[in-house]
Amino acid sequence: MHKAQNITADDVRKIAKLANLKVSPDEVDKFAGQFSQTVEVVNELNEIDTAGIPETYQVTNLVNITRDDVVDHSRILSQESALSQAKKTHTSFFVVSRVIDSTDEI
């Protein structure tokens, strides 16, 4: 049996700081309670005896459908042909205008 572990307001503030999140004082208390409930549920799950139960990694019985990776030489475009209509090239590559400005926020 696991000892009940309450998450304190200080714990929430520490987690928020590590995650670089701004948390209001009201949210600190709310999250402390929610985190504590989550830990209680995980502790309850840890008490279940799962010995002899095989691991479940997939529950739908679906199987990936794949095909062999075969090159279709009749559909290959040569580099020379691909670059033939480009406005500007450099060392066998397309040259395009910059689309992301370093001052833009991501």
C-alpha positions as CSV (number, residue, x, y, z in Angstrom):
1,M,0.0,0.0,0.0
2,H,1.3,3.4,-1.0
3,K,1.4,6.3,1.4
4,A,-0.9,9.2,0.4
5,Q,1.0,12.0,-1.2
6,N,-0.4,15.4,-1.2
7,I,0.9,17.9,-3.8
8,T,1.5,21.2,-2.1
9,A,1.1,24.7,-3.5
10,D,4.9,25.0,-3.5
11,D,5.1,21.8,-5.6
12,V,2.7,23.4,-8.1
13,R,4.7,26.6,-8.3
14,K,7.9,24.6,-8.8
15,I,6.3,22.6,-11.6
16,A,5.0,25.7,-13.2
17,K,8.4,27.3,-13.1
18,L,10.0,24.3,-14.6
19,A,7.4,24.3,-17.4
20,N,7.7,28.0,-17.8
21,L,4.0,28.5,-17.1
22,K,2.4,31.5,-15.4
23,V,-0.1,30.2,-12.8
24,S,-2.4,32.5,-10.8
25,P,-2.8,32.0,-7.0
26,D,-6.3,30.5,-7.5
27,E,-4.9,28.0,-10.1
28,V,-2.1,27.0,-7.7
29,D,-4.6,25.7,-5.2
30,K,-6.8,24.2,-7.8
31,F,-3.9,22.3,-9.5
32,A,-2.5,21.1,-6.2
33,G,-5.8,19.4,-5.5
34,Q,-6.0,17.9,-9.0
35,F,-2.4,16.7,-8.9
36,S,-3.1,15.1,-5.6
37,Q,-6.1,13.3,-7.0
38,T,-4.1,12.1,-10.0
39,V,-1.3,10.7,-7.7
40,E,-4.0,8.9,-5.6
41,V,-5.4,7.2,-8.8
42,V,-2.0,6.2,-9.9
43,N,-1.2,4.8,-6.5
44,E,-4.5,2.8,-6.6
45,L,-3.5,1.4,-10.1
46,N,-0.1,0.4,-8.7
47,E,-1.8,-1.8,-6.1
48,I,-3.5,-4.0,-8.7
49,D,-1.8,-7.3,-9.1
50,T,-0.9,-7.6,-12.8
51,A,1.4,-10.7,-12.5
52,G,0.6,-13.1,-15.3
53,I,-1.2,-10.6,-17.4
54,P,0.6,-10.0,-20.7
55,E,1.5,-6.5,-21.8
56,T,-1.0,-4.9,-24.2
57,Y,0.5,-2.8,-26.9
58,Q,-2.4,-2.8,-29.3
59,V,-6.1,-3.5,-28.8
60,T,-7.7,-3.2,-32.2
61,N,-6.0,-6.1,-33.9
62,L,-5.3,-3.9,-36.9
63,V,-2.2,-4.6,-38.9
64,N,-0.1,-2.1,-40.8
65,I,-0.5,-2.6,-44.6
66,T,2.7,-1.8,-46.4
67,R,4.2,-2.3,-49.8
68,D,7.7,-3.0,-50.9
69,D,9.7,0.2,-51.6
70,V,10.4,-0.3,-55.3
71,V,11.8,2.6,-57.4
72,D,9.7,3.2,-60.5
73,H,12.4,4.3,-63.0
74,S,9.7,5.4,-65.5
75,R,8.5,8.2,-63.1
76,I,11.9,9.6,-62.1
77,L,12.6,13.2,-63.0
78,S,16.3,13.9,-63.6
79,Q,17.9,16.7,-61.6
80,E,18.8,18.5,-64.8
81,S,15.2,18.3,-66.0
82,A,13.8,19.4,-62.6
83,L,16.0,22.5,-62.5
84,S,15.6,23.4,-66.2
85,Q,12.7,25.9,-65.6
86,A,14.0,27.3,-62.3
87,K,14.5,31.1,-62.1
88,K,17.6,30.7,-60.0
89,T,19.8,27.8,-59.0
90,H,23.0,27.3,-57.0
91,T,25.1,24.1,-57.0
92,S,22.3,22.0,-58.3
93,F,19.6,23.3,-55.9
94,F,16.6,25.6,-56.3
95,V,17.2,29.1,-54.8
96,V,14.0,30.7,-53.3
97,S,13.3,33.8,-51.4
98,R,13.5,33.7,-47.6
99,V,10.0,32.9,-46.2
100,I,10.7,33.2,-42.4
101,D,12.1,36.4,-41.0
102,S,14.3,36.0,-38.0
103,T,12.2,38.7,-36.2
104,D,8.9,36.8,-36.7
105,E,7.7,35.0,-33.6
106,I,7.0,31.3,-33.9
